[in-house]
Amino acid sequence: MAGEFRTLHDWFADSVPAHGDRIALEAGATRLTYGELSALADRVAARLVEVTGGEVPRRVGLAAGRTVVAYAGYLAVQRLGATVVPLGPAFPAERNAAVARAAALDAVLTDGTCRDGADRLPAPVLRLTDDELPAVAAAPDPGLPSLRPDPDDLAYILFTSGSTGVPKGVPVRHRHVHAYLAHAVPRHGAGPGDRLSQTFDLTFDPSVLDMYAAWGTGATLVAAARQDLLRPVRYVQRHALTHWNSVPSVISLAQRLRALKPGSMPSLRHSMFCGEPLTLQQARAWRGAATQSTVENAYGPTELTVTCTSYRLPAREDEWPEPANGTVPIGPLHPALEGRVHDGELCVRGGQRFSGYLDPADNAGRFLAPDGTPYDPATALTDAHWYRTGDRVTTLDGGDAVGGSVLVHLGRVDQQVQVHGYRVELGEVEAALRALPGVRDAVVLALPTADGSVELTAAHTGEAGAGDALREALRRRLPPYMVPARLSALPALPLNRNGKVDRAALRELLTGTCAPDR
């Protein structure tokens, strides 16, 4: 089907007749061939139709970890021509419920790993565990009709952090995913016999590349258990992984464990990192342990469908570029995209660019008109509009042209940060903190850690209780990665001459002698 439009279901289904007896998925002790996984997905799809009263659901929430239920469920939703809406199993029930309402879910599939359960979700819930799947697989063939979505139908909706305190829904259409995978899957270079890591939760869109770079080529997806994420080198060694994809902070973790010994990951042929800046130091450390592997740095917001740029470091280390900020370049834009730099900010349009937020009110300030002027939210949003990434870039050669140029990431133009690969609007964390009893005002900063990553640190005023109580209250409102690692109570926040919070002074205070209210 080279050159033809393919849905997410097509990417998997086309591999079943060609690779039916090969292993498609390893999750824990379970190993499923392409034929077995396809049959299981059909039966899970039939159960979803049952739970919605015989109607094919339009949008299905998937509250699952890296389990067999999660992957069979993802394929089942695509088999029905429906839209997947991943929910965080570790997220607070209140947040998952808000996402379920915003997405207007018709059903939810959960694997039983949700921290707060799925009882409060405003949709019919199908509960399946991995232990129950053999009985599901033994059911008769449901004889599902062929349900193929159109290019403009939604493949999935992901929710990112919102500056107003409300998560923003990012709907991604099948034509956007096709434009991405048509470039990314061949570039990933996987095939029968290869074994691909799956370190990402389904709420994080790099998981889409892992799944379909494997399933679109006859390779095996190897889902990481929690302990695997804490011992990445052992995960590679134990499962003889050939392809790796994770956030760069995994490298720092492996370095702290002194696990990146020379040549310690000989099976790896391709390693990709995304979600955070990849430093040259990290790249050298990983390459030293995976001497047979290419090392690639990828970048892209969810709104541009997984990644929109990538840069593969040369085989010879003495040919590696040396940007002034010590990071690996993010590379040129993918072929389906074009870009421009507006006041230092990368703006992108093209085949991978989403069509606008689930709530059109969120489009304000996020786009430029086709001529580069500010977008008027009262006018229709078209494919010719530019998406404002919020990221500052420059070209590696110092030129002005974006098309075909190798780009270097310079940081953000707003208060959005990356924490373990997840995008976090500091304003959303501040809003959650201010909503707690006794908190009068709050400011959240992203501060560097010794291993080169970042952690959230918050300062607040008011008569709130101890930091542990505040942190526990935040855990009931926010995903774990958005809960500040440190909370400091202050009599007042430092202000500048204009009466605004002086974030630079606060940063100095919090990294100096200020004792955190831990």
Buried (B, 14 or more C-beta within 10 A) or exposed (E): EEEEEBBBBBBBBBBBEEBBEBBBBBBEEBBBBBBBBBBBBBBBBBBBBEBBEEEBBBBBBBBBBBBBBBBBBBBBBBBBBBBBBBBBBBBBBEBBBBBBEBBEBBBBBBBBBBBBBBEEBEBBBBBBEBEEBEEBBEBEEBEBEEEEBEBEBBBBBBBBBBBEBBBBBBBBBBBBBBBBBBBBBEBBBBBEEBBBBBBBBBBBBBBBBBBBBBBBBBBBBBBBBEEBBBBBBBBBBEBEBBBBBBBBBBBBBBBEEEBBEEEBBBBBBBBBBBBBBBBBBBBBBBBBBBEEBBBBBBBBBBBBBBBBBBBBBEEEEEEBBEBEEEBBBBBBBBEBBBBBBBEEBBBBBBBBBBBBBBEEEBBEEBBBBEEEEEBEBEEEBEEEBBBBBBBBBBBBEEEEEBEEBBBBBBEBBBBBBBBBBBBBBBBBBBBBBBEBEEBEBBBBBBBEEEEBBBBBBBBBBBEBBEBEBBBEBBBBBBBBBBBBBBBBBBEEBBEEEEEEBBBEEBBEBBEEEBEBBE
